[in-house]
Amino acid sequence: MSDPAPVQSSEALAQEAPTAVFRSRQALLKRLADVVSLPASRVNAFERAVTGDLLVEMLRLASPQERKRVATRLTPLAELPNSLARMLLRDEPAIAGILIEGCVALTDADLCACAADTGTEHRFLMASRRGLSEVVTESLIAFDESPVIEAVLRNPTARLSQPGIEAIVSLSRTSPDLCPHLLKRPELRPSGAYVMFWWCGDEERRTILQRFAVSREVLQEVSEDVFAMAAEENWQDPVARKALQFIERRQRNRAAIEKSPYDSLEHAVAEAAKAGLNPELAAEIAYLAGIKPLTGAKIMGDKGGEPLAILCKATGMSRLDLEHLWRSVRRPETTPDGRPDPDWARVQVTYEMLAVDRAQTVLRYWNWSLSSAMSPALMKAIRDGDEDALDQYSAPERAAMMALAENFGR
């Protein structure tokens, strides 16, 4: 008597027989999806979970078309078995995208796990989902994928945390296409905008100055009597002294003027226009302007030139002084064919559009973030390009690291 034929596994049967003959499979998939879709009054949580597990096992062997039909059937549900959600979210983008885009049952945990376990296409689809929370957007931002981050920034219903915004500001240095989208986000604060200014384009710089160059009038009003208190204490408290230096109306350094070989800041700038700017004279101009030499070097070495206009307006220098400062850094005022140089024209417009108080806010923030926060550890991190250590630094230290990294061979 011959031995009975071996029983074939379901996997082997699925591979050998054509999909078209499995009408029973299609019917059962639909019925199971219907059971999962029943309201809580008809099926309890345990029954739904068991049905979901069985549906998962069937879907593992189902065709893409069948999985897509099931995903479409389950998308409107307010409650979805976790095992089923996990499987479909990790399916090919055309199938996972159905749930990602429209399923309200997905939790932040589901979306973050999907972002971690899948690829760029899934994350790109997720970036356009309505109502993304800060937790999910941080998860998407962490992959440093510019197309995904741009999609998040374009999504008006997505919410961004401040750590997420800071991460995008940092990434925008090497992905400048993100700058215009980032500037449209309501979560962006002056601190991030002032740092991003250094690598933004012309239009973005104008936007930053128009939107974020804020007045310090309210700060000056509420702290007016504190200046007298600090003076009585001989300015011994470094914390209060630093804050009041940011708030006060006066920009120039009177003590530096008394020690300077030049009669005034204007005199130093005029001499620089004649002889050219050297490191010693640049440092002297910075001291007279009430900023650190490091900040002055960053301003005078900027390719766009707008920081020169901000420096002149903040310190009360005239248009003629701006012209002298422009000449001192050997920038052209006209093109070879005799027309006004576009950079010089833009710098003059920047000077005219800013009020003194607002220009001082920008200048003082730069001075605070680019110099006073420069610890030895931060300098080493900048030289080493150690942006992974950003979290251990304060906000001004992070600003300094991002803005100065390019000056140390990045």
URLINHU-V659928 format. One record per pair of residues at least 24 apart in sequence whose C-alpha atoms are under 7 Angstrom apart, sorted by the first residue. I is the first residue (numbers start at 1). GAP is how many residues later the second one is. D is the distance in Angstrom with one decimal. If there is no record, write none. Layout:
I,GAP,D
I,GAP,D
This chain:
11,50,7.0
14,47,6.8
29,26,6.9
33,37,6.6
33,40,7.0
33,41,7.0
37,37,6.8
37,40,6.5
48,33,6.9
49,32,5.5
52,29,5.7
52,31,6.9
52,32,5.9
53,30,6.5
53,31,7.0
56,28,5.7
68,27,5.2
71,24,6.8
71,27,6.6
71,28,6.6
72,26,6.5
75,24,5.5
75,27,6.2
75,28,4.6
76,27,5.8
77,26,6.9
77,28,6.3
78,26,6.0
78,27,4.7
79,26,5.1
80,25,6.1
89,25,6.3
90,24,6.5
90,28,6.3
93,28,6.5
93,29,5.8
97,28,6.3
100,25,6.9
100,26,5.9
100,29,6.7
101,25,6.9
101,28,5.2
108,28,6.1
111,25,6.7
112,24,5.8
112,27,6.1
115,25,6.7
123,25,6.5
124,24,4.8
124,27,6.9
127,24,5.5
127,25,4.8
128,24,6.4
128,27,5.8
130,27,5.6
130,28,6.6
131,26,5.0
131,27,5.2
132,25,6.8
132,26,4.5
132,27,6.1
133,25,6.3
133,26,5.3
134,25,5.2
134,26,5.0
134,27,5.3
138,26,5.3
146,29,7.0
150,28,6.2
150,31,7.0
153,28,6.0
153,29,6.3
153,32,6.9
154,27,6.7
160,27,6.7
166,26,6.6
169,27,6.3
170,232,6.2
173,26,6.1
176,24,6.7
180,24,6.2
194,168,7.0
195,204,5.9
195,208,6.1
198,205,6.7
213,145,5.0
213,146,6.7
213,148,6.5
213,149,6.1
214,144,5.3
214,147,6.7
215,142,5.8
215,143,5.0
215,146,6.9
216,31,6.5
216,141,6.9
219,28,6.4
220,27,6.1
220,28,6.7
246,118,6.1
251,38,6.7
251,39,5.9
251,63,6.9
251,64,5.7
252,36,5.9
252,37,4.7
252,38,4.8
252,63,6.2
253,34,6.7
253,35,5.3
253,36,6.1
253,37,4.6
256,31,6.2
256,32,5.6
257,31,5.9
265,24,6.9
266,55,6.4
269,52,6.8
269,55,6.2
269,56,5.8
270,54,5.7
272,56,5.1
273,51,5.0
273,52,6.2
273,54,5.2
273,55,4.0
276,52,4.8
276,53,6.7
277,51,5.3
277,52,6.0
289,26,6.3
291,76,5.9
292,75,6.6
292,79,6.5
294,77,6.2
295,71,6.8
295,72,5.5
295,75,6.0
295,76,6.4
300,29,6.9
304,39,6.7
305,42,6.1
306,41,5.1
306,44,6.5
309,38,6.0
309,39,7.0
309,41,6.2
309,42,4.8
310,41,6.5
310,49,5.5
310,53,6.9
311,52,6.7
313,38,6.2
313,43,5.5
313,46,6.3
314,42,5.0
314,43,6.9
314,45,4.9
314,46,4.6
368,28,7.0
369,27,4.4
369,28,6.3
369,30,5.9
369,31,5.4
370,30,4.6
373,24,5.2
382,26,7.0
383,25,5.5
